[in-house]
Amino acid sequence: MTRIDLTGLDVRPAQVWGGVRIVPLVRDEPMAGLRLRRELYEGSGLATVDLGDRTTYTSYVPHGFVADWTGAEAGAEKGAESAAYGTLLGGEGAPPCVPVRRLHRLAKRRQGERRLRFLPLHLALDGYLALHFGGPSVVWDDWSRKALGQGLSPRAEAAYAGWAVPGLTEALRIFELHPGQCGMLLYVADALAAAFVVPHPDDYRVLHPTLVEDLYGELVHHYAYFGGPVPEFTARIRDGVGGIRTLADLRAAARQKERAWAEAHDGLMARDLLETSYAFDRVYRMGGFDLYRFLPPFLRDGREQHIGELITDHKGRAAYLKTFRLSDKQIRKGHLLQRLADHDWHLGETAEALGTSYAEIVRRIEAAGLGGLLDTHVVARRLREKEEG
Amino acid sequence: MSELVAAEDVLLFVNAAVTATGQREFRSTAAAQHFSLRFVHEYVRVNYRPVYAAALALDINHHNAALIVEQLLRTPHEAGGPEEKRAEGRLIAARLALLPPQRVYRLFRALRAAGVNNRRTRAIVRAWLAARPDPALDAVKYRPGLKAALRHVHGRPADAETGDFLFAPGRRVRYGNATLDAYRRAHHEQGALYELPFTVAEGFAARHKVPREVFLERIAPRMTRLEQLRTERAADLTVMPLTRLALYVLSLPFGERVERRAELTHALRAAARRAAGSYAGSWGRVAAVLDDSFSSSGSAVKRRRPLAVALGCHFLLEALAAPGAYTALWTSGDSDPLLVRPHGPTPLGMRILDALETGPDRVVIVSDGWDNAPPGLAGEVLRVWRTRLDAERRTSVVHLNPVYDAEGFDVRRLAPSVPTAGIRDAEDLAALVEIAQFAEGRTGFAELGAYLDRRVELFLTEAGG
């Protein structure tokens, strides 16, 4: 599996507010056997995530998602169990706010429950931040003694909360949900900022407001901040001579406009998301569903690159999808890390493969904020030797 | 050309004055609405002063009526001459008589704050105060407002007792006037509460710690119709105005609406028939496209207003159409008007096509004009229909918009070929459709002026008679 498969989801006409364009995705039928719901954390506060190996990290977590699923042979009867939204919750008598302070692992199945709790986008970000940080298989001189002695320095990436993206709050508030809507594609200044898909329209209705609490890339924030309003693709009916003679003709023309929009959108606006091949990494298997994180190829060809997470059913169709758009800087960093990994972190070989010099590759690593990984003494000695040689 | 521009400006102003209230709307903030409205008022006042005053004779809302009066009184030097001033004065007096008293008192206070105290203003305020039917009731109910107004215009209270009540409350041990005396006694005596107006008694009841249910039960005869509706007393629904009634119905939970279906439907039909008056049954085949998309939920201060207007229009159009010749198309596709709720997108284009397919004489569209599924399709359908399929204009199409668009200084239009008019109360539908005819851009300023003159004359004779 290398592509995101949005079969079963139809595109409806976009709604525009200022620089934000929201394209609704609609399912004819809800996906059977999987439900998502929102889990609130008290005080929308700081949560500590226990990674299991005596490391913890603390993060701001406004909400998590909980996936309920029925068995792999999810028939109509079985699907019905979770299709009545909220009954599982009510049965437990759970309060609307669950005071969770300590979260164990990013995707956590609670004991004795057939439910999986995960934090939106954390799988994806975790995958990105830990990109090739298993360390090189061969330890070269360049590899910092510090890294060996004290472990890797913590890596950080900047992201913006939804309410910090200008205009997004308002756009999400006034957006009119379509019947059967199970997802949306969010464009800011007509650049794809995020995709969000859930299995059931009722889930979407509940989760729609959470979009404003989610995190968005630097690029999205900047585009929203500096970009102007985007145009609405208003319908135009061609009514040249002999074109439209009856009301039925007019209706056909109007229908055709709706279809044309969907085609134009998939081919033009969402192409990079749908046609890029991603590296999928399965995190969890639950019944007939698989939870993946995915990373883009980090090609520097000007295409947009998304990281994200995905739940697919047994046919590989997306039941849940959430993406995070990387900025150019982040893509460059990923690209560099991949090249380095390809050559087992041998700086000389990597430089050769990239067609550049040793000094240049060191500069790039430092520019990418990874300078701490290099042993400055070794690098300085190498550079001096090169100059003398 | 300039005539057309002038006509357009005037219609734009009328639309704004009908719909805008300076409150938060679904898509724009209160500040934006306020700012936009202020600009429109000033623009029309400066450029078309007689028309600005004449707008008082139209079915504009109270907020704008008060604003116009304030602006006219603030800028007496801009009036053309004594003739024009006199005409303005008559319009102002007639309009003030129609405004709810609390609004008038608020207006007087605004005039005082702005330091407007010319001779004409004083005469108008004094005349209005002199015409109040029960000065003692006003003194009790609008005490600060009345005091401020009297002080501002150096007016005399209606009688000595009211004067003492307002300005020297300690002077008398008891009052001859029953209302004033009840107010005095209510400080000590629970029984006296129920002789006071509801809003005044409410404060005393709280002070005497009267249980709410007991208080509401006993004060019921003193409540106005609206107060009864607000406190959810069993008000006589059949006498309520149409849009109020629609708002009330929409405020009820679905279960109750189903339970009281017969009663509510009957009340709505009765109100619609009253509003239709002599026009009832005269509109032939009518198809309505009514917007119940999510945006019709309005805002926190105008809760479900656009939807209530659509619901009111539904029943009114049913009364206006020939019997059995009415089709209603809600954008959501639902068909039970009593169970409408604001949800979903606005696929106006498709609904208009459905409406046209019924072969109607008239199509009435009630929507906030944000056509989004797909955007602009409604305009295109209407344009092609007009140019290709119905060039002889057998079908008349009118768009009524309950929401003022602060950014555009007007209500949003669907297509240039379709007249759009602002609407605030469903009751005004027939008059607005008339005005909307001018918005097609084929008539000039002269005809519009003649129409306004006619309305002004009618308005003044009604006020005088």
HADDOCK unambig.tbl for C-alpha pairs under 7 A between the chains (distance, minus, plus):
assign (segid A and resid 13 and name CA) (segid B and resid 373 and name CA) 5.42 0.50 0.50
assign (segid A and resid 13 and name CA) (segid B and resid 374 and name CA) 5.00 0.50 0.50
assign (segid A and resid 15 and name CA) (segid B and resid 372 and name CA) 6.23 0.50 0.50
assign (segid A and resid 174 and name CA) (segid B and resid 27 and name CA) 6.86 0.50 0.50
assign (segid A and resid 176 and name CA) (segid B and resid 294 and name CA) 5.63 0.50 0.50
assign (segid A and resid 176 and name CA) (segid B and resid 344 and name CA) 5.48 0.50 0.50
assign (segid A and resid 176 and name CA) (segid B and resid 345 and name CA) 4.92 0.50 0.50
assign (segid A and resid 177 and name CA) (segid B and resid 344 and name CA) 5.11 0.50 0.50
assign (segid A and resid 177 and name CA) (segid B and resid 345 and name CA) 6.07 0.50 0.50
assign (segid A and resid 178 and name CA) (segid B and resid 344 and name CA) 5.03 0.50 0.50
assign (segid A and resid 178 and name CA) (segid B and resid 345 and name CA) 5.60 0.50 0.50
assign (segid A and resid 179 and name CA) (segid B and resid 344 and name CA) 6.18 0.50 0.50
assign (segid A and resid 233 and name CA) (segid B and resid 375 and name CA) 6.93 0.50 0.50
assign (segid A and resid 234 and name CA) (segid B and resid 375 and name CA) 4.99 0.50 0.50
assign (segid A and resid 234 and name CA) (segid B and resid 376 and name CA) 4.76 0.50 0.50
assign (segid A and resid 235 and name CA) (segid B and resid 374 and name CA) 6.78 0.50 0.50
assign (segid A and resid 235 and name CA) (segid B and resid 375 and name CA) 6.25 0.50 0.50
assign (segid A and resid 235 and name CA) (segid B and resid 376 and name CA) 5.23 0.50 0.50
assign (segid A and resid 235 and name CA) (segid B and resid 377 and name CA) 5.23 0.50 0.50
assign (segid A and resid 235 and name CA) (segid B and resid 380 and name CA) 7.00 0.50 0.50
assign (segid A and resid 236 and name CA) (segid B and resid 380 and name CA) 6.36 0.50 0.50
assign (segid A and resid 237 and name CA) (segid B and resid 380 and name CA) 6.28 0.50 0.50
assign (segid A and resid 239 and name CA) (segid B and resid 384 and name CA) 6.95 0.50 0.50
assign (segid A and resid 245 and name CA) (segid B and resid 389 and name CA) 6.62 0.50 0.50
assign (segid A and resid 246 and name CA) (segid B and resid 389 and name CA) 6.70 0.50 0.50
assign (segid A and resid 251 and name CA) (segid B and resid 353 and name CA) 6.85 0.50 0.50
assign (segid A and resid 258 and name CA) (segid B and resid 374 and name CA) 6.61 0.50 0.50
